[in-house]
Amino acid sequence: MSSPKNPLEWAAKTEEDFTVAHVLLRCKIPLTASSCFHAQQCAEKYLKGILVARNTEFPKIHDLLQILDLCEQAGVFVPIDEDALDRLSKYAVTTRYPGNAPTVDQARDAIETAKTVRKFARKFLNVK
């Protein structure tokens, strides 16, 4: 069984979300809601992986700004546009229900925001 206390395991699990977000956007009919959801999950898990690396406890939340605040309290300052992170954060819930399908451009923006978090986190965690 894997240990939720190993930041490298968090990074490995997160890569699945990053890949899925891209694949779903490249479908013949882009699956934007699911793509945005997985982009949000990617950012969330990488930020939580940083917290694990800092031995910092965190609640079971999906609000990326709250998680970012916990990172800052732990002494890790992620260079990210907070408005973009806030937009991404909303996809944890809104995309799971009918009537909230993001556009392709919004999905691309979500992936780009996740990519920014991913790049920083992988460097921070020394993931090759």
C-alpha positions as CSV (number, residue, x, y, z in Angstrom):
1,M,0.0,0.0,0.0
2,S,1.3,3.5,-0.8
3,S,2.1,6.1,1.8
4,P,0.2,9.4,1.6
5,K,3.2,10.8,3.4
6,N,5.5,10.3,0.4
7,P,5.5,13.5,-1.8
8,L,7.0,11.5,-4.7
9,E,4.0,9.2,-4.7
10,W,1.7,12.3,-4.7
11,A,3.6,13.5,-7.8
12,A,3.3,10.2,-9.6
13,K,-0.4,10.0,-8.9
14,T,-0.8,13.6,-10.1
15,E,0.8,12.9,-13.4
16,E,-2.2,10.8,-14.3
17,D,-4.5,13.8,-13.8
18,F,-2.3,15.9,-15.9
19,T,-2.2,13.4,-18.8
20,V,-6.0,12.8,-18.6
21,A,-6.7,16.6,-18.7
22,H,-4.7,16.8,-22.0
23,V,-6.2,13.6,-23.6
24,L,-9.8,14.6,-22.8
25,L,-9.3,18.0,-24.5
26,R,-7.9,16.3,-27.7
27,C,-11.0,14.1,-28.2
28,K,-13.0,14.6,-31.4
29,I,-15.6,16.3,-29.2
30,P,-13.5,17.8,-26.4
31,L,-14.6,16.8,-23.0
32,T,-14.0,20.2,-21.4
33,A,-15.7,19.6,-18.0
34,S,-13.7,16.5,-17.3
35,S,-10.5,18.1,-18.6
36,C,-10.9,21.0,-16.3
37,F,-11.7,18.7,-13.4
38,H,-8.5,16.8,-13.9
39,A,-6.5,20.0,-14.4
40,Q,-7.8,21.1,-11.0
41,Q,-6.9,17.8,-9.5
42,C,-3.4,18.1,-10.9
43,A,-2.8,21.4,-9.2
44,E,-4.5,20.3,-6.0
45,K,-2.4,17.2,-5.6
46,Y,0.8,18.9,-6.5
47,L,0.2,21.6,-3.9
48,K,-0.7,18.9,-1.3
49,G,2.5,17.0,-2.3
50,I,4.4,20.2,-1.4
51,L,2.7,20.3,1.9
52,V,3.6,16.6,2.5
53,A,7.2,17.4,1.7
54,R,7.1,20.1,4.4
55,N,5.4,17.8,6.9
56,T,2.4,20.1,7.0
57,E,-1.0,18.7,7.7
58,F,-3.9,19.8,5.6
59,P,-7.7,19.3,5.6
60,K,-9.6,17.5,3.0
61,I,-10.4,20.6,0.9
62,H,-10.4,21.4,-2.8
63,D,-10.0,25.2,-2.5
64,L,-6.7,25.9,-4.2
65,L,-6.3,29.3,-2.7
66,Q,-6.6,27.8,0.8
67,I,-4.1,25.2,-0.1
68,L,-1.8,27.8,-1.5
69,D,-2.1,29.8,1.7
70,L,-1.1,26.6,3.6
71,C,2.0,26.3,1.4
72,E,2.9,29.9,2.1
73,Q,2.5,29.3,5.9
74,A,4.9,26.4,5.4
75,G,7.4,28.8,3.8
76,V,6.8,27.8,0.2
77,F,5.8,30.6,-2.2
78,V,4.4,29.2,-5.4
79,P,4.7,31.8,-8.3
80,I,1.1,31.6,-9.6
81,D,-1.5,34.1,-10.6
82,E,-4.1,33.8,-7.8
83,D,-7.0,34.7,-10.0
84,A,-6.1,31.9,-12.4
85,L,-5.8,29.5,-9.5
86,D,-9.2,30.6,-8.1
87,R,-10.8,29.9,-11.5
88,L,-9.2,26.5,-11.6
89,S,-10.3,25.8,-8.1
90,K,-14.0,26.1,-9.0
91,Y,-13.7,23.2,-11.4
92,A,-13.3,20.8,-8.5
93,V,-17.1,21.0,-8.0
94,T,-18.8,22.9,-10.8
95,T,-17.7,20.6,-13.6
96,R,-19.2,17.5,-11.8
97,Y,-22.8,18.6,-12.5
98,P,-24.9,19.3,-15.6
99,G,-25.1,22.9,-17.0
100,N,-21.5,24.0,-16.2
101,A,-19.5,22.9,-19.3
102,P,-16.5,25.1,-19.7
103,T,-15.4,26.2,-23.2
104,V,-12.4,24.8,-25.0
105,D,-10.5,28.0,-24.2
106,Q,-11.4,27.8,-20.5
107,A,-10.2,24.2,-20.5
108,R,-6.9,25.3,-22.2
109,D,-6.5,28.0,-19.5
110,A,-7.2,25.4,-16.8
111,I,-4.5,23.2,-18.1
112,E,-2.0,26.0,-18.4
113,T,-2.6,27.0,-14.8
114,A,-2.2,23.4,-13.7
115,K,1.0,23.3,-15.8
116,T,2.4,26.3,-14.0
117,V,1.8,24.6,-10.6
118,R,3.1,21.3,-11.9
119,K,6.4,22.9,-13.2
120,F,7.1,24.6,-9.9
121,A,6.1,21.5,-7.8
122,R,8.2,19.1,-9.8
123,K,11.2,21.3,-9.4
124,F,10.5,21.8,-5.7
125,L,10.1,18.1,-5.1
126,N,13.1,17.3,-7.4
127,V,11.0,15.1,-9.7
128,K,12.8,14.2,-12.9
